[in-house]
């Protein structure tokens, strides 16, 4: 009797695999309710099918094909075992899925954003008015007075090409072209110094949402939260120049690498370095997942 060809062996193994797959439906068929007796799977028929598949699997043809396949795999030194590669690939994708889910939970769990730390952990110099630590460096110039706000804005726009400010009453609109638009409400301290009270960030083309709208984009929501957390830690009374310097540091938001990992976009999320920290005489950017904390430490 001629030995079966490779294609015949493969065909027999494929047929056996199909029959084995049918075994999975037998327990469900036995337990199904609500069907007519004619359509139900009887226990006797199910047992007969299992026995038949078992006999087919133990037949000489199938056993010979399995031995041939096993020998072929063992003699193949290229490590192309499909099952092994499939298991490795599945494990890798499972790990990636877990990492992505964890990252999304970090970014979108609004009650406790990952960078909203306790104000008691601030690390920068002493604030001259409040006597507490501040995330900002000491202000080297006199604070802006309310009556001098228009003149200060004109001088600021003259000396800054990447960051422009417009005044609408006590609302300031700060534009970083093609990056983001920032709306700040300001007030006067007891000495008439201009202080920033609230802040909100929108995308550069989301102007229709107005000063009190919320961005559709995660990155701008995170920047808003970062800046709002700073104001909260400073007890809602931050000098205008300090906030403007912090806002202008976002002019390189989408191109500057993270100070920690050196990448513009981290592997676990599509969000750039939205955290800002004053270090070494400048504002540095960090990813939320890379940072030990925000500007609040």
ChimeraX attribute file (.defattr): number of C-alpha atoms within 10 A of each C-alpha:
attribute: neighborCount
match mode: 1-to-1
recipient: residues
	/A:1	3
	/A:2	4
	/A:3	9
	/A:4	11
	/A:5	10
	/A:6	12
	/A:7	9
	/A:8	13
	/A:9	20
	/A:10	15
	/A:11	13
	/A:12	18
	/A:13	19
	/A:14	12
	/A:15	12
	/A:16	17
	/A:17	13
	/A:18	11
	/A:19	17
	/A:20	16
	/A:21	11
	/A:22	13
	/A:23	14
	/A:24	10
	/A:25	12
	/A:26	18
	/A:27	12
	/A:28	11
	/A:29	15
	/A:30	13
	/A:31	9
	/A:32	10
	/A:33	10
	/A:34	6
	/A:35	8
	/A:36	7
	/A:37	9
	/A:38	7
	/A:39	8
	/A:40	14
	/A:41	17
	/A:42	14
	/A:43	13
	/A:44	8
	/A:45	11
	/A:46	17
	/A:47	11
	/A:48	12
	/A:49	17
	/A:50	16
	/A:51	12
	/A:52	13
	/A:53	17
	/A:54	13
	/A:55	12
	/A:56	16
	/A:57	19
	/A:58	12
	/A:59	11
	/A:60	11
	/A:61	16
	/A:62	18
	/A:63	15
	/A:64	15
	/A:65	20
	/A:66	17
	/A:67	11
	/A:68	13
	/A:69	16
	/A:70	11
	/A:71	11
	/A:72	11
	/A:73	15
	/A:74	10
	/A:75	9
	/A:76	10
	/A:77	9
	/A:78	7
	/A:79	10
	/A:80	10
	/A:81	12
	/A:82	10
	/A:83	9
	/A:84	11
	/A:85	12
	/A:86	11
	/A:87	11
	/A:88	12
	/A:89	12
	/A:90	12
	/A:91	12
	/A:92	11
	/A:93	12
	/A:94	12
	/A:95	12
	/A:96	13
	/A:97	13
	/A:98	11
	/A:99	15
	/A:100	15
	/A:101	12
	/A:102	12
	/A:103	15
	/A:104	13
	/A:105	13
	/A:106	16
	/A:107	19
	/A:108	14
	/A:109	10
	/A:110	11
	/A:111	7
	/A:112	11
	/A:113	16
	/A:114	18
	/A:115	22
	/A:116	20
	/A:117	18
	/A:118	11
	/A:119	19
	/A:120	12
	/A:121	15
	/A:122	21
	/A:123	16
	/A:124	19
	/A:125	14
	/A:126	16
	/A:127	17
	/A:128	11
	/A:129	6
	/A:130	11
	/A:131	9
	/A:132	14
	/A:133	19
	/A:134	24
	/A:135	25
	/A:136	26
	/A:137	16
	/A:138	13
	/A:139	12
	/A:140	8
	/A:141	7
	/A:142	9
	/A:143	18
	/A:144	20
	/A:145	18
	/A:146	18
	/A:147	11
	/A:148	12
	/A:149	15
	/A:150	14
	/A:151	10
	/A:152	15
	/A:153	16
	/A:154	13
	/A:155	11
	/A:156	16
	/A:157	14
	/A:158	10
	/A:159	10
	/A:160	11
	/A:161	10
	/A:162	16
	/A:163	20
	/A:164	20
	/A:165	18
	/A:166	15
	/A:167	14
	/A:168	8
	/A:169	8
	/A:170	13
	/A:171	17
	/A:172	19
	/A:173	19
	/A:174	20
	/A:175	22
	/A:176	22
	/A:177	15
	/A:178	11
	/A:179	17
	/A:180	21
	/A:181	24
	/A:182	21
	/A:183	21
	/A:184	22
	/A:185	18
	/A:186	22
	/A:187	17
	/A:188	17
	/A:189	15
	/A:190	7
	/A:191	9
	/A:192	13
	/A:193	22
	/A:194	24
	/A:195	24
	/A:196	25
	/A:197	19
	/A:198	19
	/A:199	22
	/A:200	23
	/A:201	28
	/A:202	27
	/A:203	22
	/A:204	14
	/A:205	12
	/A:206	16
	/A:207	13
	/A:208	7
	/A:209	13
	/A:210	11
	/A:211	19
	/A:212	12
	/A:213	14
	/A:214	16
	/A:215	18
	/A:216	12
	/A:217	11
	/A:218	13
	/A:219	20
	/A:220	22
	/A:221	18
	/A:222	22
	/A:223	23
	/A:224	21
	/A:225	21
	/A:226	20
	/A:227	23
	/A:228	19
	/A:229	22
	/A:230	24
	/A:231	19
	/A:232	15
	/A:233	22
	/A:234	21
	/A:235	12
	/A:236	15
	/A:237	20
	/A:238	25
	/A:239	23
	/A:240	20
	/A:241	20
	/A:242	18
	/A:243	19
	/A:244	17
	/A:245	14
	/A:246	18
	/A:247	22
	/A:248	18
	/A:249	18
	/A:250	24
	/A:251	18
	/A:252	14
	/A:253	21
	/A:254	14
	/A:255	13
	/A:256	18
	/A:257	20
	/A:258	23
	/A:259	17
	/A:260	15
	/A:261	14
	/A:262	12
	/A:263	16
	/A:264	20
	/A:265	18
	/A:266	18
	/A:267	10
	/A:268	15
	/A:269	15
	/A:270	10
	/A:271	19
	/A:272	21
	/A:273	29
	/A:274	25
	/A:275	27
	/A:276	27
	/A:277	22
	/A:278	18
	/A:279	13
	/A:280	7
	/A:281	7
	/A:282	13
	/A:283	19
	/A:284	22
	/A:285	27
	/A:286	27
	/A:287	26
	/A:288	25
	/A:289	19
	/A:290	14
	/A:291	22
	/A:292	14
	/A:293	19
	/A:294	25
	/A:295	29
	/A:296	27
	/A:297	18
